[in-house]
Amino acid sequence: MPYIPHTPDDVQVMLDAIGVARIEDLFDEIPAHLKAGALEKLPDGLTEMEVTALMSARARQDEGAVCFIGAGAYEHHIPAAVWEVATRGEYYTAYTPYQAEASQGTLQTIYEYQSMIAHLTGMDVSNASVYDGASGLAEAVLMALRANRKSKTNRVLMPTAVHPLYRRATRDIVTNQGVTIEEVPFCNERGVTSVDALAQYAGEDYAALVIAQPNFFGCLEDVDALTDWAHANNMLVIAVVNPTSLALLKPPGEWGENGVDIVVGEGQPLGVPLSSGGPYFGFMCCKQQHVRQMPGRIIGRTVDMDGKPGFALTLQAREQHIRRSKATSNICTNQGLAMTAATIYMSLLGADGLASVAGHCHANTNLLAEKLCSINGVTRRFASSTFHEVVIELPQSANLTLKALAAKNILGGYSLAPAYGFDNAMLICATEVRTLDEIEQYAAALAEVLA
Amino acid sequence: MNREAQLIFDVSKAGRRAFSQAPKPVADDKLSDLPAGLRRQSKPMLPEVSELQVVRHYTNLSSKNFAIDKQFYPLGSCTMKYNPRGANRAAMLPGFLKRHPLAPESHSQGYLACLFELQEFLKEVTGMKGVSLTPMAGAQGEFAGVAMIRAYHEARNDHARTEILVPEAAHGTNPATAVMCGYKVREVPVNNNGDVDLEALKAACGPQTAGLMMTNPSTCGVFERQIEAIAKAVHESGGLLYYDGANLNAILGKVRPGDMGFDVIHMNLHKTFATPHGGGGPGAGPVGVSERLKPFLPTPIVGQDGDSYRWLSDADLPQTIGHLSAFMGNAGVLLRAYYYARALGREGMLRVGEYSSLAANYMLKRLQQVGYTAAYPERRASHEFIITLAKESKAFDVSAMDVAKRLLDYNQHAPTTYFPLLVPECLLIEPTETETKEALDEFIDAMAKILEEARENPELVKGAPYSQPVRRLDDVRAARELNLVWKPA
């Protein structure tokens, strides 16, 4: 029996101890007519060798393409040590650190993670992570509504230059709580959110302004001006940032005069594989004054009864298992394993290593954009500085172009047709793992497709 | 510096690096187009350490954890069963790991096939008519479920339904979820046998009832025998019935939520389908629905056209409650669950409920024999059961928490403590089907010894644990003198 260790003798001894004749007798409280049938639609069980062969064949089906898609998930080099250590059974098969004395490994790892993420974002505190960047933005919006005591409405300003999938998840998660998300258009020439576009909201009551850096188009926003504008209008600022970029770009804690209030983002670039979209983790940081409004697990350093330093879950009075219907969120886990991998990744890379990764991503994407834009009819869509993604405009449909490229095993980017109605535009990305050969191969393929 | 609590920052030294893990630095001129005003002025304080230091530090840290791979871990309501290593290897195959979440369907057929089949398997084992795999944890599955209940009522223009009912023994996530979906919460009492107080429930049902959230077997570790009457009462009032799948392991293969009358359920694949708990996540909380809730399922969902698979879009599901994450939820967890489902197959699936219930009932009986008090002695245990230390707490001043801590000294992970809240001084114990009888007996022996210690030397139990890296921690100080982030001295 797969994973069930009992011998027939064991079963008999256990049944005798209970005082029943058959295992079936243990289910005598369930009304007989409710009992399940034979589950006929399930296949026969397979051995480890058989399932492995089956899944290996499936995995191979999806291999072989060179990926230039970013759009919120990025292929980076992941040092071998990251997952070798993260999947040790002691991390992999432990649970939420409810018994702190027997969970110091997980607890200290989270404390170190919180420290690294807080330093990277320039913020005071961090939680132990949430599900992903998009749901993290939804949590940040709800948090801002609680934390902004000057605001009497349930309204938040959201630039349309924020990732469309983030905006969608945020809307779908917060909508039942009567939250209104007002979308702010971007500048059509520069692809950024301008303070001018915000002027119409000045003096009005919004709890927060969301600022993405880089924004979905890869463009760099004037974060200082946007942050100061929001604060001058009694709004909190929620920054949505790419963690790799923070090795080079000004951290949200230093935006404008006073820094932002809440930071969220997708942690995947920090050592988590693309893996079809998950498990990733969302990071979430804030100013000290808002920590009691933060959702999710938080770990604190303390001492034990002998005065020895140790780590424990803290501020649990915010959480659902204590506060039930009055909790800050229903979340009761973090993305522990992915967060552990990120902690190891950040330790291995350090500030300099992460800056190298960010620098190569920036340089590679610029090179890719340059090569593609040397093809007749291909141009950069926006006139702005970018980090490691660029929107390019094609002389024909982006959807059709991407399909033709995929047939050549090149995943050329992400079409802007569905979310923005830019039928000929797509978002491209070349991280540090893309080689010059691959970039040239892409340029040649695109030239063929457009010819 | 106390070496035992040494942080990675404590071993950091300026100028040290794990050189080969990062690419070589880029030339400054490649960065010159980044506006100076948007550049970072000072480096983030990340550790400066060698590869060996990192590996050694996190390996040593990991060894301070209890884990299923090391210890019996009978944490009630958490289903800490064996996590097959084969599942991990399969989910980490390069073709799966390197697949971009926005890759075209032409380059995703292998992955989509696994997910489509998993959807079908989950429908079959739960008796539900539609499944969406996307929620990233049980709590997000709950959110999706209650959001669908709300969408259903709203689609019928029934705006009077403002209340979600939950039994008082429910997980804290249930009321927290109802509030996140814009509902008020009304708690329903549970009687002395662990069943819902049916009359109180009937009285609570009305035109304001959007639905009832419940777990069955309940958080009291017993099967709710009146489930059909409960379903009838809720349905007659126009409300829907939500199944919290926390305890699905108990009835896998024995009785299906769909057959019990539930309209919507979530499953915890990190419990029932043996995916790892990872120190607190990631999990996966797929939702299943009855026919009438199918239009509202969260996307993405995998559909099948002839021989190929595709993502169902908004055009296929115009009434969907939408997306709960940027992409496809915890895709890698779903692959591990798929592996588990294929390894077990039909006959294996039928055994899960049987053998997890056998282990729990055996332990309950044996613990009663050594002197512990069952919270519901007249009832069968499901896959878990509750003992109450109310008596011992009075007689020896030894609490459930003390016993839990002392168990750590016997190299046994503690059961869930003080949940459900309505049973005083309780331990909720769930052995799972993957533990040997010898492992169960060792735990029972440890519990017998602790009871003896409580009688003869209660101070010993109250001071536990003694064998762990730290003793009991000062939670008050942790909350009052918040230290959440390391800063250089």
Contacts between the chains, C-beta under 8 A, distances in Angstrom:
chain1	res1	chain2	res2	distance
A	1	B	348	6.9
A	1	B	351	5.9
A	1	B	355	7.7
A	2	B	343	5.4
A	2	B	344	5.5
A	2	B	348	5.0
A	3	B	81	7.3
A	3	B	82	5.3
A	3	B	84	6.7
A	3	B	274	7.4
A	3	B	343	7.9
A	3	B	344	7.8
A	3	B	348	8.0
A	3	B	433	7.3
A	3	B	434	4.9
A	4	B	351	6.0
A	4	B	355	5.1
A	4	B	433	5.2
A	4	B	434	6.5
A	5	B	434	6.8
A	5	B	435	7.3
A	5	B	436	4.5
A	6	B	355	6.7
A	6	B	358	7.7
A	6	B	436	7.3
A	6	B	437	6.5
A	10	B	436	7.5
A	10	B	437	4.5
A	11	B	358	6.9
A	13	B	437	7.0
A	14	B	358	5.7
A	14	B	359	7.5
A	14	B	361	8.0
A	14	B	362	4.2
A	14	B	437	6.4
A	15	B	358	7.4
A	17	B	362	5.6
A	17	B	365	5.4
A	17	B	366	6.3
A	18	B	358	7.8
A	18	B	361	4.9
A	18	B	362	5.8
A	18	B	365	5.2
A	19	B	365	7.3
A	20	B	361	7.9
A	23	B	354	4.8
A	23	B	355	7.6
A	23	B	357	7.3
A	23	B	358	5.5
A	24	B	354	7.9
A	26	B	354	7.7
A	26	B	357	4.7
A	26	B	358	6.5
A	26	B	361	5.5
A	26	B	380	5.7
A	26	B	381	7.9
A	27	B	223	8.0
A	27	B	254	5.5
A	27	B	255	7.8
A	27	B	353	7.8
A	27	B	357	7.0
A	27	B	380	7.7
A	28	B	380	7.0
A	29	B	222	7.5
A	29	B	223	4.9
A	29	B	225	5.6
A	29	B	379	7.1
A	29	B	380	5.3
A	30	B	223	5.7
A	30	B	225	7.9
A	30	B	251	7.6
A	30	B	254	6.8
A	30	B	255	5.3
A	31	B	225	7.5
A	31	B	227	8.0
A	31	B	228	6.9
A	34	B	227	7.7
A	34	B	228	7.6
A	34	B	255	5.1
A	34	B	259	5.6
A	34	B	260	6.0
A	35	B	254	6.5
A	35	B	255	5.8
A	36	B	127	7.4
A	36	B	253	6.1
A	36	B	254	5.8
A	36	B	255	5.4
A	36	B	256	5.0
A	36	B	259	6.9
A	38	B	346	7.1
A	38	B	350	7.7
A	39	B	124	5.6
A	39	B	125	6.2
A	39	B	253	6.5
A	39	B	346	5.2
A	39	B	349	6.0
A	39	B	350	6.5
A	40	B	124	8.0
A	40	B	346	7.3
A	41	B	120	6.8
A	41	B	121	7.9
A	41	B	123	7.9
A	41	B	124	4.2
A	42	B	121	6.0
A	42	B	124	5.6
A	42	B	125	7.2
A	42	B	341	7.6
A	42	B	345	6.0
A	42	B	346	4.0
A	42	B	349	6.0
A	43	B	342	7.1
A	43	B	345	5.6
A	43	B	346	6.8
A	44	B	345	4.7
A	44	B	346	6.4
A	44	B	347	7.3
A	45	B	342	7.5
A	45	B	343	6.1
A	45	B	344	5.4
A	45	B	345	2.9
A	45	B	346	7.2
A	45	B	347	5.9
A	45	B	348	4.6
A	46	B	342	5.2
A	46	B	343	5.9
A	46	B	345	6.5
A	47	B	343	7.7
A	48	B	84	7.8
A	48	B	86	4.5
A	48	B	343	6.9
A	51	B	86	6.7
A	51	B	90	6.7
A	51	B	339	5.5
A	51	B	342	4.7
A	51	B	343	5.3
A	52	B	86	6.1
A	52	B	89	7.0
A	52	B	90	5.8
A	54	B	342	6.8
A	55	B	90	4.2
A	55	B	93	6.6
A	55	B	114	7.0
A	55	B	335	7.4
A	55	B	338	7.6
A	55	B	339	6.5
A	55	B	342	8.0
A	56	B	90	7.5
A	56	B	93	6.0
A	57	B	110	7.3
A	58	B	95	7.4
A	58	B	110	3.5
A	58	B	111	6.9
A	58	B	113	5.9
A	58	B	114	5.7
A	59	B	90	7.9
A	59	B	93	3.8
A	59	B	94	6.8
A	59	B	95	3.0
A	59	B	96	4.9
A	59	B	110	5.8
A	59	B	111	7.8
A	60	B	95	5.3
A	60	B	110	7.0
A	61	B	95	6.9
A	61	B	109	5.3
A	61	B	110	3.3
A	61	B	113	8.0
A	62	B	95	4.6
A	62	B	96	7.1
A	62	B	99	5.0
A	62	B	103	7.4
A	62	B	107	5.7
A	62	B	108	5.7
A	62	B	109	7.0
A	62	B	110	4.6
A	62	B	111	5.5
A	63	B	94	6.5
A	63	B	95	4.2
A	63	B	98	7.1
A	64	B	107	7.9
A	65	B	103	7.2
A	65	B	107	5.3
A	67	B	98	7.4
A	67	B	100	5.1
A	67	B	103	7.2
A	69	B	100	4.9
A	69	B	102	5.3
A	69	B	103	7.0
A	71	B	102	5.7
A	72	B	101	8.0
A	72	B	326	5.4
A	72	B	327	7.6
A	73	B	100	6.1
A	73	B	101	5.3
A	73	B	102	7.2
A	73	B	326	7.8
A	73	B	327	6.9
A	75	B	98	7.0
A	75	B	100	7.2
A	77	B	23	7.3
A	79	B	18	7.5
A	79	B	21	4.1
A	79	B	51	7.6
A	81	B	21	7.7
A	81	B	51	6.1
A	81	B	54	6.4
A	81	B	55	5.2
A	83	B	92	7.4
A	84	B	55	7.8
A	85	B	54	7.9
A	85	B	55	6.0
A	85	B	58	4.9
A	85	B	59	6.1
A	85	B	62	7.2
A	87	B	88	6.3
A	88	B	59	6.9
A	88	B	62	4.9
A	89	B	67	5.5
A	89	B	68	7.5
A	89	B	69	3.0
A	89	B	70	6.9
A	90	B	62	3.8
A	90	B	63	5.9
A	90	B	64	8.0
A	90	B	65	4.6
A	90	B	67	4.7
A	90	B	69	6.8
A	90	B	70	6.6
A	91	B	62	5.0
A	91	B	65	6.9
A	91	B	67	7.5
A	91	B	278	6.9
A	91	B	279	5.6
A	92	B	67	7.4
A	92	B	69	7.3
A	92	B	83	6.8
A	92	B	88	7.2
A	92	B	276	4.7
A	92	B	278	6.1
A	93	B	67	4.4
A	93	B	68	3.9
A	93	B	69	4.7
A	93	B	73	8.0
A	93	B	80	7.9
A	93	B	83	5.3
A	93	B	276	5.6
A	93	B	277	6.8
A	94	B	65	4.5
A	94	B	66	6.4
A	94	B	67	4.2
A	94	B	68	7.6
A	94	B	277	6.6
A	94	B	278	7.6
A	94	B	279	4.7
A	95	B	73	7.2
A	95	B	75	6.1
A	95	B	78	5.9
A	95	B	80	6.3
A	95	B	277	4.2
A	95	B	279	7.0
A	95	B	280	6.7
A	96	B	277	7.3
A	96	B	279	7.4
A	96	B	280	4.2
A	97	B	279	7.1
A	97	B	280	6.8
A	98	B	75	7.7
A	98	B	414	8.0
A	98	B	416	7.7
A	98	B	417	7.9
A	99	B	66	7.1
A	99	B	404	6.9
A	99	B	405	7.7
A	99	B	408	6.6
A	99	B	413	6.9
A	99	B	414	5.2
A	100	B	470	7.5
A	100	B	473	5.1
A	101	B	405	6.9
A	101	B	408	6.0
A	101	B	465	5.1
A	101	B	468	4.0
A	101	B	469	7.3
A	101	B	470	5.6
A	101	B	471	6.8
A	101	B	472	6.8
A	101	B	473	7.2
A	102	B	65	7.0
A	102	B	66	4.1
A	102	B	408	5.1
A	102	B	413	6.5
A	102	B	414	7.6
A	102	B	465	7.6
A	102	B	468	5.8
A	103	B	64	7.7
A	103	B	65	5.7
A	103	B	66	6.9
A	103	B	279	7.7
A	104	B	61	7.6
A	104	B	64	4.2
A	104	B	65	7.4
A	104	B	468	7.5
A	104	B	469	4.8
A	104	B	470	6.0
A	105	B	61	4.3
A	105	B	62	4.8
A	105	B	63	6.6
A	105	B	64	3.9
A	105	B	65	3.9
A	106	B	65	5.5
A	106	B	279	4.0
A	106	B	280	6.9
A	108	B	5	7.2
A	108	B	7	7.4
A	108	B	61	5.6
A	108	B	64	7.6
A	109	B	58	6.9
A	109	B	61	5.7
A	109	B	279	7.6
A	111	B	7	7.7
A	111	B	484	7.5
A	111	B	486	7.3
A	112	B	7	6.1
A	112	B	8	5.4
A	112	B	9	7.5
A	112	B	486	7.2
A	114	B	484	5.7
A	114	B	485	5.7
A	115	B	7	7.8
A	115	B	9	7.0
A	115	B	485	4.7
A	115	B	486	4.0
A	116	B	44	7.8
A	116	B	46	5.7
A	116	B	47	7.8
A	118	B	484	7.8
A	118	B	485	4.5
A	119	B	44	4.7
A	119	B	45	4.3
A	119	B	46	6.6
A	119	B	485	7.7
A	120	B	44	4.6
A	120	B	46	7.2
A	122	B	44	7.8
A	124	B	485	7.0
A	125	B	482	7.8
A	125	B	484	4.8
A	125	B	485	5.9
A	126	B	484	7.1
A	126	B	485	6.8
A	128	B	280	7.3
A	129	B	281	8.0
A	131	B	136	4.3
A	131	B	137	6.6
A	131	B	140	6.6
A	131	B	282	7.7
A	131	B	325	6.2
A	131	B	330	7.9
A	132	B	136	7.0
A	132	B	325	4.9
A	132	B	326	5.7
A	132	B	327	7.6
A	133	B	326	6.1
A	134	B	323	7.6
A	134	B	325	5.4
A	134	B	326	3.7
A	135	B	136	7.2
A	135	B	140	7.4
A	135	B	324	6.3
A	135	B	325	5.4
A	163	B	326	7.1
A	165	B	323	6.8
A	165	B	326	4.5
A	165	B	327	7.2
A	166	B	326	6.2
A	168	B	322	6.5
A	168	B	323	5.2
A	169	B	322	7.4
A	169	B	323	4.8
A	169	B	324	6.2
A	169	B	325	5.9
A	169	B	326	6.2
A	171	B	322	7.2
A	172	B	147	8.0
A	172	B	298	7.9
A	172	B	321	6.3
A	172	B	322	3.1
A	172	B	323	5.6
A	172	B	324	6.6
A	173	B	143	7.4
A	173	B	180	7.9
A	173	B	324	6.5
A	176	B	147	6.2
A	176	B	150	6.0
A	176	B	180	7.1
A	176	B	181	4.6
A	176	B	182	4.0
A	177	B	180	6.8
A	177	B	181	7.9
A	177	B	182	5.3
A	178	B	182	6.6
A	220	B	34	7.5
A	220	B	35	6.8
A	220	B	38	5.5
A	223	B	38	7.0
A	224	B	37	7.1
A	246	B	40	7.0
A	246	B	44	6.8
A	247	B	40	7.2
A	247	B	44	7.0
A	248	B	31	6.9
A	248	B	34	6.5
A	248	B	39	6.4
A	248	B	40	5.9
A	249	B	34	7.5
A	249	B	38	5.7
A	249	B	39	6.6
A	249	B	40	5.8
A	250	B	37	7.8
A	250	B	38	5.6
A	250	B	39	6.4
A	250	B	40	5.4
A	250	B	41	7.3
A	251	B	40	6.4
A	251	B	44	7.2
A	254	B	41	7.7
A	266	B	326	7.1
A	273	B	92	8.0
A	273	B	97	4.2
A	273	B	98	7.0
A	274	B	97	6.7
A	274	B	98	5.9
A	274	B	99	6.2
A	274	B	100	5.1
A	274	B	101	6.8
A	275	B	96	6.6
A	275	B	97	5.3
A	275	B	99	7.2
A	275	B	331	5.8
A	275	B	332	4.7
A	276	B	96	6.6
A	276	B	99	4.8
A	276	B	100	7.8
A	276	B	101	5.4
A	276	B	108	7.8
A	276	B	111	5.7
A	276	B	327	7.4
A	276	B	328	5.9
A	276	B	331	3.7
A	276	B	332	7.2
A	277	B	101	3.2
A	277	B	325	7.5
A	277	B	326	7.2
A	277	B	327	2.9
A	277	B	328	4.1
A	277	B	329	7.1
A	277	B	331	4.9
A	278	B	101	7.7
A	278	B	136	6.8
A	278	B	282	7.0
A	278	B	325	7.0
A	278	B	327	6.4
A	278	B	328	6.4
A	278	B	329	5.6
A	278	B	330	4.2
A	278	B	331	4.7
A	278	B	332	6.3
A	278	B	333	7.4
A	279	B	136	7.5
A	279	B	281	7.6
A	279	B	282	3.5
A	279	B	330	4.1
A	279	B	331	7.5
A	279	B	332	5.5
A	279	B	333	5.8
A	281	B	282	7.6
A	288	B	482	7.9
A	291	B	482	7.1
A	291	B	484	7.4
A	297	B	280	6.7
A	298	B	484	6.1
A	299	B	484	7.0
A	300	B	478	3.9
A	300	B	479	7.1
A	300	B	482	6.0
A	300	B	483	5.7
A	300	B	484	5.6
A	301	B	478	7.4
A	301	B	483	4.2
A	301	B	484	7.7
A	301	B	486	8.0
A	302	B	473	5.5
A	302	B	474	4.9
A	302	B	475	7.2
A	302	B	477	4.9
A	302	B	478	3.8
A	302	B	481	7.8
A	302	B	483	7.3
A	303	B	473	7.2
A	303	B	474	5.4
A	303	B	477	6.6
A	304	B	470	4.2
A	304	B	471	4.4
A	304	B	472	6.1
A	304	B	473	5.1
A	304	B	474	6.9
A	305	B	471	4.9
A	305	B	472	5.2
A	305	B	473	7.9
A	305	B	474	7.2
A	306	B	471	5.6
A	308	B	2	6.5
A	308	B	4	7.4
A	308	B	5	7.2
A	308	B	470	5.7
A	308	B	471	7.3
A	309	B	2	5.9
A	309	B	5	4.1
A	309	B	470	8.0
A	310	B	5	6.5
A	310	B	469	7.4
A	310	B	470	3.8
A	310	B	473	5.1
A	311	B	473	7.7
A	312	B	473	4.5
A	312	B	475	5.7
A	312	B	478	4.9
A	314	B	475	7.1
A	314	B	478	4.2
A	314	B	479	5.1
A	314	B	482	7.1
A	314	B	484	7.5
A	315	B	479	5.9
A	315	B	482	7.6
A	317	B	479	7.9
A	319	B	172	7.7
A	320	B	139	7.6
A	320	B	172	4.0
A	320	B	173	5.2
A	320	B	175	7.7
A	320	B	176	3.8
A	321	B	171	7.8
A	321	B	172	4.2
A	321	B	173	8.0
A	321	B	419	7.7
A	322	B	172	7.2
A	323	B	172	7.5
A	323	B	176	7.5
A	324	B	172	4.8
A	324	B	175	4.4
A	324	B	176	6.2
A	324	B	185	7.8
A	325	B	175	3.8
A	325	B	176	6.2
A	325	B	178	6.9
A	325	B	179	4.9
A	325	B	185	4.6
A	326	B	179	7.7
A	327	B	172	7.0
A	327	B	176	4.4
A	327	B	179	7.8
A	329	B	176	7.0
A	329	B	180	7.1
A	330	B	139	4.5
A	330	B	142	6.5
A	330	B	143	6.3
A	330	B	173	4.9
A	330	B	176	3.8
A	330	B	177	4.4
A	330	B	179	7.9
A	330	B	180	5.4
A	331	B	137	7.4
A	331	B	139	5.6
A	332	B	137	7.5
A	332	B	138	7.7
A	332	B	139	5.3
A	332	B	172	7.4
A	332	B	173	5.6
A	333	B	137	5.2
A	333	B	139	7.3
A	333	B	280	5.1
A	333	B	281	3.8
A	333	B	282	7.5
A	333	B	283	6.0
A	334	B	280	5.2
A	334	B	281	5.2
A	335	B	278	7.9
A	335	B	281	4.7
A	335	B	282	4.7
A	336	B	277	7.7
A	336	B	278	4.4
A	336	B	279	3.7
A	336	B	280	3.9
A	336	B	281	4.6
A	336	B	282	7.2
A	337	B	276	6.9
A	337	B	278	3.3
A	337	B	279	6.5
A	337	B	281	7.0
A	337	B	282	6.3
A	338	B	278	7.9
A	338	B	281	7.9
A	338	B	282	6.2
A	340	B	58	7.7
A	340	B	278	7.6
A	340	B	279	6.6
A	343	B	58	7.6
A	344	B	54	6.2
A	344	B	58	5.6
A	346	B	46	5.4
A	346	B	47	7.9
A	347	B	8	5.4
A	347	B	18	8.0
A	347	B	46	7.2
A	347	B	47	5.1
A	347	B	49	5.9
A	347	B	54	4.6
A	347	B	57	7.6
A	347	B	58	7.7
A	348	B	18	4.7
A	348	B	21	4.5
A	348	B	22	7.8
A	348	B	49	7.9
A	348	B	51	6.3
A	348	B	54	5.3
A	349	B	18	7.4
A	349	B	21	6.1
A	349	B	22	5.1
A	349	B	46	7.4
A	350	B	17	5.7
A	350	B	18	7.2
A	350	B	22	7.8
A	350	B	46	5.0
A	350	B	47	6.4
A	350	B	48	5.2
A	350	B	49	7.3
A	351	B	43	4.0
A	351	B	44	5.1
A	351	B	45	7.6
A	351	B	46	4.8
A	351	B	48	7.8
A	352	B	17	6.2
A	352	B	22	7.2
A	352	B	25	7.3
A	352	B	43	7.5
A	353	B	17	6.6
A	353	B	18	7.1
A	353	B	21	6.2
A	353	B	22	3.0
A	354	B	22	7.4
A	354	B	44	7.7
A	354	B	46	7.0
A	355	B	25	7.4
A	355	B	43	7.7
A	356	B	22	4.7
A	356	B	23	5.0
A	356	B	24	6.7
A	356	B	25	4.9
A	356	B	26	6.6
A	357	B	22	6.1
A	357	B	23	6.4
A	359	B	25	6.7
A	359	B	26	3.6
A	359	B	30	6.4
A	359	B	31	5.8
A	360	B	23	5.1
A	360	B	26	5.6
A	362	B	26	7.7
A	362	B	30	6.9
A	362	B	31	6.3
A	362	B	34	7.1
A	363	B	26	5.3
A	363	B	30	4.0
A	363	B	31	7.6
A	366	B	30	7.5
A	366	B	33	7.2
A	385	B	33	6.0
A	385	B	34	6.1
A	385	B	35	5.6
A	385	B	38	7.5
A	387	B	34	7.7
A	402	B	104	7.1
A	403	B	104	7.2
A	403	B	106	8.0
A	406	B	104	5.0
A	406	B	106	5.5
A	406	B	107	6.4
A	407	B	106	7.7
A	411	B	100	6.4
A	411	B	103	5.7
A	411	B	104	7.0
A	411	B	107	6.8
A	414	B	102	5.6
A	432	B	23	5.2
